[in-house]
Amino acid sequence: MLPSIRAHDQYQSFVLEQLRTHYSGGILMLVAKDWTFIEKFWLLDLSRTASLLNSQYATRGIQATDPADLLRAYLLMVQVGQTSITAWVDELRRVPLYAIISGFKPGHTPGVGTFYNLFARFWPLTSSHISGQIKPKRNKKPVKGKKGEKAPTTTPKKVERLVNRLLVRRPAPRALPTDILMSLFREQFVEVSAKLGLIGDVSALSVAGDGTPIRTAAFPRSKRICSCRVQGIQDCTCNRLYSQPDCNIGWDSHRNCHYFGYHLYMFTASDSHADLPLYPRLGPASRHDSVSLVVGIKEFEQYYPDWHWKRVLLDAAHDAMPFYRYFESKGTIPFIDLNKRQTGNKKYKDNISVSSSGVPICQKGLAMKDNGYDRSRGRRKYRCPLMQKGVCTCDAPCSNSPYGRCVYTYTKDNPRLFPPVARDSDMWKDVYKRRTSVERSNKREKVDYRLEAASHRSTKMWITRIFGIMMCQHLDAWHHEIDIDLKSTLLVA
């Protein structure tokens, strides 16, 4: 049966009443860390949760537990650092404060099955995995990357084909496994952060993207479903039953080793000084960052149709010409670091050559001076590097003009080498330094919130945990931004 809905001010009144009942007599005490939890969840309004999950409940039967309380309890579990639902249920029964903050009376807390029923309502698929569990035996490991570098893509032209598909036709919205969780995350967390000014201007958004490995097990877990072993065939190639079918083996450039698990690609608001996440894309470990970006762009536009990207900040793993063409067509300025796969100068036009970073080289082998970008014509002007106070000091000038030799580079000729913002400019350096916001966000998820510490075996639970951690990141930012002191006022009779 549909749950009863409690307004946020009713939740606050409940917390106030219960804290005064159980913690004002001197038997139970609150420490500084407890007040941090109380203040954070005092700010968190989850009253829309039941409405967003309305279609997931039956209209008859026993009245369900308010999903807002269950979600609040799960987020508190993430904040506390607990990774086991079973152990967390025991803590809710043992620690009255955790029950009160969650919205339950001490002694009347939910069981393990109630939480897993909530997770099932978050997941619209009938299976806990995205792909089928019966698959061919996995034999080959992916190509290793160089030390400190990500593994190269093994499918040439794949990114170009995917980007061309986005450019030729606008993909129709389709149902995704993350639809329900994303609606909860967007409406009750991201939009609140946007109103508080913690994300930046959503009509001219700066987005940073990067991938990170998620290790889930030491090796692939599979079970034989054939009778080859009975027939004496030990090393057969028959299909097997995998407990984690959405995972495979990838290359971890940080640890410099192979791993089994997922590849998490995260989009963050780079203008956010709290490094707030906007959307996660979970894929198999072998997936390259560039492929995750193409798929992630398509889904990001589906979830945030009214938001516009003004700038996109990416590392050298995304340095591919199709991305520059795509962002140019969308009016987005790309800030993408150059891949060092090509070094040295190459011919541009006439007798002019350009460096590997797109700067014209004069006949004496000197880099020419940047003289500004004309946006109306889409070109950048370079002047003779030996011009000083309007006088050419070159002993062999390549132009008879007293103004000196000028060279124009056009973005349309090569948007990779000639972007609207020059890579050696102060503006580039000032904007691009915010690209690390996505790395700091990933660090918070993996280190501070111990993302990989969970022992889940299904994509449903891993995605639920990722969204729970992202929700906590926004909650932490609110607590830091909003000045609140409940300790001196909350327990006053």
Phi, psi and omega in degrees: 000151181300141181283159173282145184255129179249129179291162184293323179292332175290321176298317180297320178295321178298313179299315180301314181296315183291322178294320178293326180289317189259341187236009180258358182264355178094351180283311177258138184241153176248133177258176185301320180297325179298320180295328177298315178296316181299315183293320180299311184281344171296328181277339189275113179262108179250022185293344179275354186301311182298321180294321180289335179258012186304320183288348182269000182247149175284159182269350180232167178107194180289139181297131184282158174293141180302118181296338177296319178293320180292318178295320178297320178295321180293319179294324175295323175301317178294320179295319181291329180104009178281139181247350182252127178296319180298314179293326180291323176300320177295321180292323177299325179282331186271327184249107182302325183299317180297321178294318182294313180300323179291336181110013180248151172284140177304132182091353179231057183256157183287161178266181182299316182298328180295320178294317181290333172295322177295316180298324178295326178287336175288339191248111185282350182276155178285332178260153178282355179241161179276319179255167180289153184278340180269116184216162176297155179297136180270123184244319189264141172268153179290168180295140177285147172267166176291163184303123180079003180241153179284155180295142180289156177291142183258004181235090181302144177069004181294316180298319179298318179295318181293318180293319178299325178295323177290325183285323184288316182217144179282118182298137178287143178302140179225156180292136181235153179298339182266008187302313184290313179298322181292324178294320176296315183292316184292311187285327187256355181228301185296314182293328175293316178297324179295319179294330178279356180077023184268356183247330185111189181282112183289344176275350176215066191278143170255120185242135173246142180225144177194156180255158178212145181282144175240107181276124182248339181201167180282333182200163178295136179256120181219162181226135178292139175238009179252174180252023183295323181295322178297328180276002178091007178264109185275317185252075181267167180249021181290162177298151180231162178264116183258136178283337177231076186291339181275357180258157169206193184264132179229181182251124178263105184288336180285312179274351178059049181202166173282156178212161177248127180161221184244167169244115181260119176253125187243136171256130178232160174276107186290339176281352180279121178285351173266002178055051187281135178282151180243322181199133176255147175234112182261128179219179178295157186299331184281355184288139180277152180304320184296323178291318178298326179295316181299311180294320181294323178300315181300315182285325178300316179296329178290322182276332180235068186294336183264000181267145180236135177274119174272319180224148174230131185245118186222156179272185187293343178294344181256010184283079180226137184305322179303327179293319179297319178296319182294311182294328176296321180290336181266357182074024180257133180274118180274132171244090186237126179292145181283137173284136185277021182291338179235126179234164180090170181273154175218155185291137178257294176200154183053235180255021182259134173243158180236152178285175180294343177260007173090015180263127179299145180247128180283176185292341176271002178085018180258145177288130182285160185272135178288130181239022174108164183242130178262103184291329181294330180254352179064043182219155177245140183256135176236143180242168179304132182287348183256013175282125179228117181054041176080006181241132178278119182263010181284138180281346177221071184297143181265008178213142178278349182290135176295343178284341183090168182290135176240141178230136178248133173248133185255131180300323182295334179291318181201087182296342177288314181275333185238064180289163180302329177248119183296141184293336180263011182274162178294325179296318178301312183297321182292321180282315188291338179294343178277356178299330181292356177299325180289328177290322177292323177297316178297324178295320179298319182291318187272330183257302183294317181258007171050055182304315185281356183285343180289154181249038180290154179235011181228149178296326178304313183286326178293318179293321177299318179294319179298314179294322177299319179292319178297321176299319179293327176298317177293320179297320177298320180294321178298315182297325178286328184277320185267126180281112181220136179222094182274342187299323184275347186237334191294319187261014177284125184292000000 
